[in-house]
Amino acid sequence: MTFYNTTWVTHNSRISDRMIKNRVKVWEPFFMDLEIRKKVLFFLNEKIWIMQQQAKACRCVETEIEEQQAKACRCGKSLDFKVLALNVLSDHVHIIIESDEENITGIIRNLKWYSSFMLSRYLKLSEKWEWKQIKIWAKYGSKTFIRDEKHLNSSIEYVLNNHLKHEVESVL
């Protein structure tokens, strides 16, 4: 298992060179006030807990048939991760994760999907939120490999105190 500092931004809150090059249509950016940031933090923590419970259940698989069912349900190793730090800001999220590298993208995709779905539902931003939810998160994010314990400690401190840099109230 390895540590990663991952970050993703809200939809259209930052314009990248890729967006300009590909002439991506830019809509109104999505920014979160304190109330929404607290809800997103709740939804992220909820999904982290759910995924960790699923991983725990998958580790208890004993028979070959149950093992095949676990694979069919996408259980097991891909859900095995720990969150060491998490912070939600007005236009982005930081999270320090311990996991195998091949699982990070799936974990982040899961967290983004669930928080977007639940926030859309909470805000009632679309008529049929089951099928048409608004874009809350940008498509891409970043993932930085954490080299050693010193880098890990400074990354955790950075994530937990990032609200100070951006001069917003903490949701923690």
N, CA, C and O of each residue as an XYZ file, in Angstrom:
688
protein
N       0.853     -1.186      0.000
C       0.000      0.000      0.000
C       0.892      1.240      0.000
O       1.967      1.256      0.599
N       0.419      2.266     -0.681
C       1.172      3.497     -0.844
C       0.268      4.683     -0.546
O      -0.955      4.574     -0.627
N       0.868      5.809     -0.203
C       0.105      7.019      0.109
C       0.063      7.955     -1.101
O       1.040      8.097     -1.835
N      -1.112      8.597     -1.288
C      -1.300      9.552     -2.378
C      -2.062     10.767     -1.868
O      -2.981     10.653     -1.057
N      -1.657     11.935     -2.366
C      -2.400     13.165     -2.130
C      -3.191     13.415     -3.403
O      -2.611     13.693     -4.452
N      -4.509     13.318     -3.316
C      -5.341     13.527     -4.496
C      -6.181     14.786     -4.315
O      -6.579     15.147     -3.207
N      -6.431     15.431     -5.432
C      -7.203     16.674     -5.438
C      -8.135     16.649     -6.637
O      -7.748     16.207     -7.719
N      -9.361     17.122     -6.452
C     -10.233     17.351     -7.589
C     -10.985     18.651     -7.374
O     -11.200     19.075     -6.239
N     -11.386     19.285     -8.475
C     -11.996     20.615     -8.415
C     -13.460     20.548     -8.819
O     -13.916     19.577     -9.424
N     -14.181     21.603     -8.470
C     -15.576     21.697     -8.881
C     -15.639     22.063    -10.362
O     -14.703     22.629    -10.927
N     -16.754     21.726    -10.956
C     -16.964     21.918    -12.392
C     -16.785     23.384    -12.789
O     -17.404     24.281    -12.217
N     -15.926     23.599    -13.778
C     -15.678     24.923    -14.374
C     -15.119     25.964    -13.409
O     -15.139     27.156    -13.715
N     -14.623     25.538    -12.257
C     -14.058     26.526    -11.338
C     -12.662     26.957    -11.760
O     -12.174     28.007    -11.342
N     -12.028     26.146    -12.582
C     -10.698     26.473    -13.105
C     -10.660     26.090    -14.572
O     -11.135     25.020    -14.954
N     -10.098     26.954    -15.388
C     -10.018     26.707    -16.823
C      -8.608     26.211    -17.144
O      -7.621     26.882    -16.842
N      -8.524     25.043    -17.754
C      -7.216     24.456    -18.073
C      -6.855     24.704    -19.533
O      -7.702     25.074    -20.346
N      -5.587     24.492    -19.843
C      -5.123     24.591    -21.233
C      -5.850     23.575    -22.110
O      -6.169     23.857    -23.265
N      -6.113     22.377    -21.546
C      -6.834     21.343    -22.284
C      -8.221     21.833    -22.685
O      -8.676     21.579    -23.800
N      -8.892     22.536    -21.775
C     -10.237     23.040    -22.065
C     -10.196     24.077    -23.179
O     -11.052     24.082    -24.064
N      -9.213     24.941    -23.133
C      -9.070     25.978    -24.167
C      -8.743     25.331    -25.511
O      -9.361     25.647    -26.528
N      -7.760     24.419    -25.506
C      -7.326     23.729    -26.727
C      -8.482     22.983    -27.382
O      -8.632     23.025    -28.604
N      -9.294     22.305    -26.588
C     -10.405     21.505    -27.120
C     -11.707     22.287    -27.246
O     -12.756     21.722    -27.553
N     -11.626     23.590    -27.005
C     -12.796     24.482    -27.116
C     -13.990     23.966    -26.319
O     -15.123     23.939    -26.799
N     -13.700     23.561    -25.096
C     -14.756     23.078    -24.211
C     -15.655     24.249    -23.838
O     -15.182     25.319    -23.456
N     -16.952     24.027    -23.956
C     -17.910     25.062    -23.597
C     -17.893     25.248    -22.077
O     -18.084     24.292    -21.325
N     -17.666     26.463    -21.644
C     -17.550     26.734    -20.213
C     -18.877     27.285    -19.697
O     -19.361     28.318    -20.159
N     -19.444     26.586    -18.746
C     -20.690     26.999    -18.118
C     -20.374     27.720    -16.822
O     -19.210     27.924    -16.478
N     -21.395     28.096    -16.123
C     -21.238     28.742    -14.821
C     -20.465     27.826    -13.873
O     -20.819     26.656    -13.721
N     -19.428     28.339    -13.243
C     -18.678     27.494    -12.310
C     -19.500     27.153    -11.069
O     -20.399     27.898    -10.677
N     -19.174     26.019    -10.464
C     -19.856     25.580     -9.257
C     -18.944     25.845     -8.064
O     -17.877     25.242     -7.950
N     -19.361     26.740     -7.177
C     -18.627     27.022     -5.946
C     -19.506     26.632     -4.762
O     -20.732     26.720     -4.829
N     -18.870     26.205     -3.687
C     -19.616     25.719     -2.518
C     -19.479     26.681     -1.351
O     -18.372     27.078     -0.988
N     -20.609     27.053     -0.766
C     -20.557     27.840      0.466
C     -20.330     26.873      1.636
O     -20.235     25.663      1.432
N     -20.245     27.398      2.840
C     -19.929     26.569      4.011
C     -20.946     25.453      4.224
O     -20.566     24.322      4.528
N     -22.229     25.755      4.069
C     -23.270     24.735      4.266
C     -23.096     23.580      3.275
O     -23.173     22.413      3.660
N     -22.865     23.904      2.018
C     -22.697     22.869      0.995
C     -21.402     22.100      1.233
O     -21.371     20.881      1.066
N     -20.341     22.789      1.619
C     -19.070     22.120      1.911
C     -19.222     21.114      3.047
O     -18.647     20.026      3.001
N     -20.000     21.480      4.069
C     -20.246     20.549      5.177
C     -21.027     19.328      4.704
O     -20.762     18.209      5.143
N     -21.991     19.542      3.809
C     -22.766     18.422      3.258
C     -21.863     17.509      2.430
O     -21.937     16.286      2.548
N     -21.015     18.099      1.596
C     -20.102     17.301      0.777
C     -19.174     16.486      1.675
O     -18.937     15.308      1.409
N     -18.651     17.095      2.725
C     -17.799     16.380      3.672
C     -18.562     15.201      4.288
O     -18.017     14.105      4.418
N     -19.811     15.430      4.662
C     -20.644     14.358      5.217
C     -20.814     13.236      4.196
O     -20.641     12.064      4.533
N     -21.155     13.584      2.942
C     -21.379     12.569      1.909
C     -20.095     11.798      1.604
O     -20.133     10.583      1.413
N     -18.959     12.497      1.559
C     -17.686     11.810      1.319
C     -17.375     10.844      2.452
O     -16.991      9.701      2.204
N     -17.537     11.290      3.690
C     -17.284     10.411      4.840
C     -18.237      9.223      4.855
O     -17.849      8.110      5.210
N     -19.489      9.466      4.465
C     -20.473      8.394      4.400
C     -20.048      7.337      3.380
O     -20.094      6.142      3.673
N     -19.639      7.766      2.195
C     -19.230      6.826      1.147
C     -17.941      6.106      1.533
O     -17.797      4.916      1.253
N     -17.013      6.798      2.164
C     -15.783      6.156      2.641
C     -16.139      5.036      3.611
O     -15.599      3.934      3.522
N     -17.044      5.324      4.534
C     -17.470      4.313      5.511
C     -18.118      3.126      4.801
O     -17.808      1.977      5.114
N     -19.010      3.389      3.855
C     -19.688      2.312      3.108
C     -18.672      1.441      2.388
O     -18.732      0.214      2.462
N     -17.731      2.084      1.686
C     -16.728      1.330      0.924
C     -15.842      0.496      1.857
O     -15.473     -0.631      1.526
N     -15.509      1.049      3.006
C     -14.673      0.296      3.951
C     -15.434     -0.873      4.565
O     -14.840     -1.916      4.835
N     -16.739     -0.718      4.790
C     -17.551     -1.832      5.290
C     -17.646     -2.929      4.232
O     -17.597     -4.115      4.558
N     -17.780     -2.530      2.962
C     -17.822     -3.514      1.877
C     -16.499     -4.267      1.798
O     -16.485     -5.484      1.615
N     -15.400     -3.555      1.934
C     -14.077     -4.190      1.893
C     -13.922     -5.171      3.051
O     -13.382     -6.265      2.886
N     -14.401     -4.766      4.220
C     -14.321     -5.634      5.402
C     -15.127     -6.913      5.160
O     -14.670     -8.010      5.478
N     -16.317     -6.765      4.601
C     -17.153     -7.938      4.317
C     -16.481     -8.835      3.289
O     -16.542    -10.059      3.404
N     -15.848     -8.252      2.298
C     -15.186     -9.043      1.256
C     -13.967     -9.779      1.790
O     -13.621    -10.846      1.283
N     -13.312     -9.228      2.806
C     -12.153     -9.900      3.399
C     -12.574    -11.139      4.195
O     -11.749    -11.997      4.510
N     -13.861    -11.218      4.512
C     -14.360    -12.354      5.303
C     -14.827    -13.503      4.426
O     -15.366    -14.487      4.933
N     -14.628    -13.394      3.117
C     -15.068    -14.445      2.196
C     -14.335    -15.749      2.506
O     -13.110    -15.765      2.632
N     -15.098    -16.851      2.630
C     -14.468    -18.116      3.024
C     -14.576    -19.216      1.976
O     -13.642    -20.003      1.826
N     -15.670    -19.293      1.257
C     -15.807    -20.376      0.278
C     -15.494    -19.871     -1.120
O     -15.510    -18.666     -1.373
N     -15.211    -20.796     -2.024
C     -14.886    -20.432     -3.401
C     -16.075    -19.761     -4.091
O     -15.894    -18.814     -4.857
N     -17.293    -20.251     -3.821
C     -18.497    -19.658     -4.425
C     -18.644    -18.209     -3.966
O     -18.899    -17.320     -4.779
N     -18.481    -17.970     -2.653
C     -18.574    -16.599     -2.136
C     -17.491    -15.725     -2.746
O     -17.711    -14.540     -2.998
N     -16.306    -16.315     -2.985
C     -15.209    -15.554     -3.581
C     -15.580    -15.109     -4.988
O     -15.306    -13.971     -5.368
N     -16.205    -16.001     -5.772
C     -16.633    -15.643     -7.126
C     -17.714    -14.562     -7.080
O     -17.725    -13.656     -7.913
N     -18.627    -14.658     -6.102
C     -19.656    -13.637     -5.959
C     -19.031    -12.293     -5.595
O     -19.464    -11.250     -6.085
N     -18.022    -12.317     -4.743
C     -17.339    -11.087     -4.347
C     -16.696    -10.429     -5.556
O     -16.760     -9.209     -5.705
N     -16.071    -11.232     -6.429
C     -15.448    -10.687     -7.641
C     -16.511    -10.086     -8.548
O     -16.301     -9.025     -9.136
N     -17.645    -10.756     -8.665
C     -18.732    -10.268     -9.505
C     -19.284     -8.945     -8.984
O     -19.751     -8.110     -9.759
N     -19.229     -8.760     -7.674
C     -19.729     -7.531     -7.062
C     -18.646     -6.452     -6.977
O     -18.859     -5.413     -6.352
N     -17.502     -6.687     -7.592
C     -16.379     -5.743     -7.577
C     -15.894     -5.490     -6.153
O     -15.465     -4.388     -5.814
N     -15.970     -6.517     -5.341
C     -15.515     -6.412     -3.963
C     -14.022     -6.644     -3.877
O     -13.337     -6.920     -4.862
N     -13.556     -6.518     -2.650
C     -12.207     -6.956     -2.352
C     -11.161     -5.878     -2.388
O     -11.339     -4.785     -1.850
N     -10.057     -6.210     -3.039
C      -8.857     -5.387     -2.986
C      -9.093     -3.938     -3.424
O      -8.528     -3.015     -2.837
N      -9.929     -3.735     -4.455
C     -10.122     -2.373     -4.965
C     -10.772     -1.454     -3.938
O     -10.672     -0.232     -4.046
N     -11.437     -2.037     -2.942
C     -12.082     -1.226     -1.914
C     -11.182     -1.010     -0.701
O     -11.528     -0.255      0.207
N     -10.048     -1.663     -0.688
C      -9.176     -1.645      0.476
C      -8.335     -0.365      0.481
O      -7.380     -0.242     -0.285
N      -8.693      0.576      1.339
C      -7.966      1.846      1.420
C      -8.225      2.498      2.767
O      -9.169      2.145      3.474
N      -7.372      3.456      3.109
C      -7.548      4.273      4.309
C      -7.458      5.729      3.914
O      -6.689      6.091      3.024
N      -8.246      6.569      4.576
C      -8.170      8.014      4.387
C      -7.468      8.601      5.602
O      -7.895      8.392      6.738
N      -6.390      9.335      5.357
C      -5.621      9.926      6.447
C      -5.961     11.387      6.668
O      -5.807     11.895      7.778
N      -6.422     12.071      5.632
C      -6.812     13.482      5.756
C      -7.774     13.810      4.620
O      -7.681     13.261      3.522
N      -8.698     14.716      4.914
C      -9.717     15.115      3.944
C     -10.124     16.540      4.257
O     -10.336     16.892      5.417
N     -10.236     17.366      3.213
C     -10.704     18.736      3.409
C     -11.486     19.162      2.180
O     -11.083     18.881      1.051
N     -12.608     19.842      2.402
C     -13.467     20.325      1.330
C     -13.422     21.844      1.345
O     -13.742     22.475      2.353
N     -13.019     22.432      0.212
C     -12.945     23.887      0.090
C     -13.991     24.362     -0.907
O     -14.735     23.548     -1.453
N     -14.058     25.658     -1.150
C     -15.141     26.186     -1.978
C     -15.097     25.706     -3.423
O     -16.135     25.643     -4.082
N     -13.900     25.362     -3.933
C     -13.832     24.922     -5.327
C     -13.001     23.655     -5.526
O     -12.718     23.287     -6.666
N     -12.606     22.981     -4.446
C     -11.850     21.744     -4.600
C     -11.834     20.918     -3.318
O     -12.195     21.385     -2.238
N     -11.395     19.659     -3.487
C     -11.294     18.719     -2.383
C      -9.877     18.161     -2.361
O      -9.302     17.859     -3.406
N      -9.320     18.028     -1.162
C      -8.037     17.353     -0.956
C      -8.289     16.110     -0.126
O      -9.078     16.134      0.819
N      -7.614     15.019     -0.481
C      -7.741     13.797      0.299
C      -6.418     13.021      0.232
O      -5.847     12.831     -0.842
N      -5.955     12.584      1.390
C      -4.760     11.727      1.466
C      -5.253     10.300      1.653
O      -5.961      9.997      2.614
N      -4.871      9.424      0.723
C      -5.349      8.044      0.719
C      -4.169      7.080      0.763
O      -3.143      7.293      0.117
N      -4.342      6.019      1.538
C      -3.399      4.907      1.499
C      -4.078      3.771      0.757
O      -5.109      3.262      1.195
N      -3.492      3.372     -0.379
C      -4.061      2.299     -1.186
C      -3.032      1.870     -2.220
O      -1.973      2.483     -2.355
N      -3.359      0.810     -2.946
C      -2.531      0.417     -4.082
C      -2.816      1.385     -5.228
O      -3.944      1.852     -5.390
N      -1.786      1.683     -6.023
C      -1.926      2.686     -7.077
C      -3.054      2.385     -8.054
O      -3.767      3.297     -8.473
N      -3.225      1.119     -8.421
C      -4.241      0.787     -9.421
C      -5.667      1.020     -8.916
O      -6.609      1.010     -9.708
N      -5.835      1.228     -7.611
C      -7.174      1.416     -7.041
C      -7.565      2.880     -6.860
O      -8.748      3.179     -6.696
N      -6.607      3.790     -6.885
C      -6.875      5.200     -6.575
C      -7.938      5.804     -7.493
O      -8.873      6.446     -7.015
N      -7.804      5.607     -8.792
C      -8.755      6.197     -9.741
C     -10.179      5.732     -9.458
O     -11.108      6.540     -9.467
N     -10.356      4.440     -9.209
C     -11.689      3.904     -8.912
C     -12.252      4.439     -7.605
O     -13.445      4.729     -7.509
N     -11.406      4.570     -6.610
C     -11.845      5.105     -5.317
C     -12.322      6.537     -5.489
O     -13.400      6.895     -5.015
N     -11.524      7.359     -6.166
C     -11.880      8.769     -6.380
C     -13.143      8.881     -7.230
O     -14.018      9.694     -6.932
N     -13.245      8.075     -8.285
C     -14.446      8.097     -9.133
C     -15.682      7.786     -8.298
O     -16.717      8.434     -8.447
N     -15.571      6.793     -7.418
C     -16.667      6.402     -6.536
C     -17.059      7.544     -5.594
O     -18.243      7.837     -5.427
N     -16.067      8.181     -4.985
C     -16.332      9.285     -4.053
C     -16.966     10.473     -4.773
O     -17.908     11.079     -4.264
N     -16.450     10.802     -5.956
C     -16.997     11.933     -6.725
C     -18.432     11.644     -7.150
O     -19.305     12.505     -7.033
N     -18.676     10.420     -7.649
C     -20.023     10.081     -8.098
C     -21.013     10.164     -6.947
O     -22.060     10.800     -7.070
N     -20.689      9.530     -5.836
C     -21.618      9.476     -4.709
C     -21.895     10.872     -4.149
O     -23.048     11.229     -3.908
N     -20.841     11.656     -3.943
C     -21.048     12.999     -3.375
C     -21.826     13.886     -4.341
O     -22.649     14.694     -3.910
N     -21.577     13.745     -5.636
C     -22.317     14.521     -6.635
C     -23.792     14.114     -6.655
O     -24.682     14.964     -6.675
N     -24.030     12.823     -6.651
C     -25.401     12.309     -6.649
C     -26.160     12.774     -5.416
O     -27.280     13.274     -5.520
N     -25.543     12.608     -4.241
C     -26.218     12.968     -2.998
C     -26.401     14.478     -2.866
O     -27.428     14.937     -2.366
N     -25.416     15.248     -3.309
C     -25.554     16.705     -3.229
C     -26.639     17.193     -4.183
O     -27.428     18.067     -3.824
N     -26.687     16.639     -5.396
C     -27.758     16.995     -6.336
C     -29.115     16.688     -5.726
O     -30.053     17.479     -5.831
N     -29.204     15.545     -5.097
C     -30.446     15.142     -4.442
C     -30.786     16.103     -3.302
O     -31.927     16.547     -3.170
N     -29.790     16.415     -2.490
C     -29.982     17.325     -1.353
C     -30.443     18.706     -1.819
O     -31.350     19.297     -1.233
N     -29.822     19.204     -2.857
C     -30.141     20.548     -3.334
C     -31.341     20.578     -4.277
O     -31.857     21.644     -4.610
N     -31.774     19.396     -4.700
C     -32.889     19.298     -5.655
C     -32.628     20.195     -6.869
O     -33.471     20.994     -7.277
N     -31.435     20.031     -7.423
C     -31.016     20.888     -8.530
C     -31.521     20.424     -9.891
O     -31.390     21.154    -10.874
N     -32.082     19.252     -9.967
C     -32.594     18.787    -11.251
C     -33.952     18.142    -11.045
O     -34.268     17.655     -9.960
N     -34.748     18.146    -12.101
C     -36.111     17.627    -11.996
C     -36.120     16.134    -11.673
O     -36.866     15.684    -10.804
N     -35.295     15.381    -12.373
C     -35.225     13.940    -12.142
C     -33.807     13.617    -11.714
O     -33.002     13.149    -12.519
N     -33.505     13.859    -10.472
C     -32.134     13.673    -10.009
C     -31.642     12.249    -10.138
O     -30.433     12.021    -10.152
N     -32.557     11.265    -10.235
C     -32.104      9.881    -10.384
C     -31.315      9.705    -11.671
O     -30.384      8.900    -11.724
N     -31.680     10.452    -12.713
C     -31.058     10.252    -14.015
C     -30.315     11.481    -14.521
O     -29.369     11.346    -15.297
N     -30.710     12.652    -14.108
C     -30.102     13.879    -14.619
C     -29.570     14.710    -13.466
O     -30.289     15.536    -12.903
N     -28.335     14.497    -13.122
C     -27.766     15.319    -12.064
C     -26.857     16.373    -12.686
O     -26.318     16.179    -13.776
N     -26.696     17.474    -11.991
C     -25.836     18.527    -12.502
C     -24.379     18.119    -12.336
O     -24.053     17.228    -11.552
N     -23.522     18.777    -13.079
C     -22.091     18.519    -12.937
C     -21.569     19.310    -11.751
O     -21.622     20.540    -11.741
N     -21.076     18.613    -10.773
C     -20.494     19.257     -9.604
C     -18.981     19.197     -9.668
O     -18.304     20.165     -9.320
N     -18.439     18.057    -10.115
C     -16.987     17.887    -10.162
C     -16.474     17.930    -11.585
O     -17.150     17.492    -12.515
N     -15.273     18.462    -11.748
C     -14.594     18.417    -13.035
C     -14.215     16.969    -13.338
O     -14.154     16.136    -12.434
N     -13.962     16.677    -14.605
C     -13.679     15.309    -15.025
C     -12.372     14.786    -14.438
O     -12.302     13.636    -14.003
N     -11.358     15.608    -14.425
C     -10.033     15.150    -13.999
C      -9.650     15.736    -12.644
O     -10.272     16.677    -12.151
N      -8.624     15.160    -12.070
C      -8.055     15.657    -10.824
C      -6.567     15.375    -10.852
O      -6.003     15.089    -11.908
N      -5.935     15.455     -9.705
C      -4.507     15.149     -9.663
C      -4.238     14.115     -8.581
O      -4.993     13.981     -7.618
N      -3.149     13.395     -8.766
C      -2.743     12.352     -7.819
C      -1.232     12.476     -7.667
O      -0.489     12.349     -8.640
N      -0.785     12.725     -6.442
C       0.646     12.867     -6.179
C       1.102     11.750     -5.255
O       0.542     11.553     -4.177
N       2.113     11.032     -5.685
C       2.713      9.974     -4.878
C       3.443     10.605     -3.690
O       4.182     11.575     -3.857
N       3.236     10.060     -2.505
C       3.903     10.567     -1.303
C       5.126      9.685     -1.044
O       5.010      8.480     -0.823
N       6.291     10.317     -1.079
C       7.586      9.619     -1.092
C       7.977      8.952      0.212
O       8.452      7.816      0.215
N       7.778      9.662      1.335
C       8.284      9.150      2.610
C       7.460      9.731      3.754
O       6.495     10.462      3.528
N       7.848      9.399      4.979
C       7.078      9.829      6.146
C       7.064     11.353      6.309
O       6.038     11.925      6.679
N       8.179     12.003      6.040
C       8.237     13.466      6.133
C       7.276     14.110      5.130
O       6.560     15.055      5.461
N       7.271     13.592      3.911
C       6.356     14.083      2.872
C       4.903     13.807      3.268
O       4.024     14.637      3.040
N       4.658     12.635      3.863
C       3.315     12.287      4.323
C       2.833     13.272      5.390
O       1.721     13.793      5.311
N       3.674     13.517      6.375
C       3.290     14.439      7.459
C       3.039     15.850      6.945
O       2.076     16.494      7.360
N       3.888     16.339      6.052
C       3.678     17.693      5.514
C       2.432     17.740      4.625
O       1.736     18.754      4.591
N       2.147     16.649      3.906
C       0.941     16.590      3.066
C      -0.326     16.601      3.911
O      -1.292     17.289      3.583
N      -0.316     15.838      4.995
C      -1.475     15.822      5.899
C      -1.692     17.201      6.499
O      -2.822     17.685      6.551
N      -0.627     17.831      6.951
C      -0.733     19.181      7.516
C      -1.266     20.166      6.473
O      -2.111     21.008      6.780
N      -0.773     20.056      5.250
C      -1.231     20.924      4.163
C      -2.732     20.756      3.920
O      -3.461     21.742      3.809
N      -3.187     19.508      3.838
C      -4.606     19.237      3.574
C      -5.484     19.759      4.713
O      -6.494     20.419      4.469
N      -5.105     19.468      5.931
C      -5.927     19.864      7.079
C      -5.970     21.378      7.283
O      -6.925     21.899      7.859
N      -4.936     22.089      6.812
C      -4.875     23.548      6.995
C      -5.088     24.323      5.705
O      -4.873     25.535      5.674
N      -5.507     23.649      4.640
C      -5.652     24.304      3.345
C      -6.684     25.422      3.351
O      -6.589     26.359      2.558
N      -7.666     25.331      4.234
C      -8.688     26.381      4.318
C      -8.054     27.724      4.717
O      -8.561     28.778      4.335
N      -6.957     27.695      5.477
C      -6.273     28.933      5.873
C      -5.654     29.619      4.659
O      -5.728     30.840      4.518
N      -5.049     28.828      3.795
C      -4.449     29.360      2.569
C      -5.507     30.058      1.706
O      -5.245     31.102      1.109
N      -6.692     29.470      1.650
C      -7.767     30.003      0.805
C      -8.690     30.973      1.554
O      -9.661     31.488      0.999
N      -8.362     31.201      2.814
C      -9.111     32.149      3.649
C     -10.606     31.849      3.699
O     -11.446     32.730      3.515
N     -10.913     30.561      3.959
C     -12.302     30.156      4.156
C     -12.411     29.436      5.490
O     -11.419     28.945      6.029
N     -13.622     29.380      6.010
C     -13.857     28.707      7.284
C     -13.679     27.199      7.134
O     -14.023     26.617      6.105
N     -13.141     26.589      8.168
C     -12.910     25.141      8.144
C     -14.236     24.385      8.258
O     -15.159     24.806      8.956
N     -14.300     23.245      7.542
C     -15.463     22.361      7.698
C     -15.151     21.216      8.646
O     -16.022     20.398      8.942
N     -13.922     21.154      9.120
C     -13.495     20.047      9.985
C     -13.892     20.284     11.426
O     -13.611     19.452     12.288
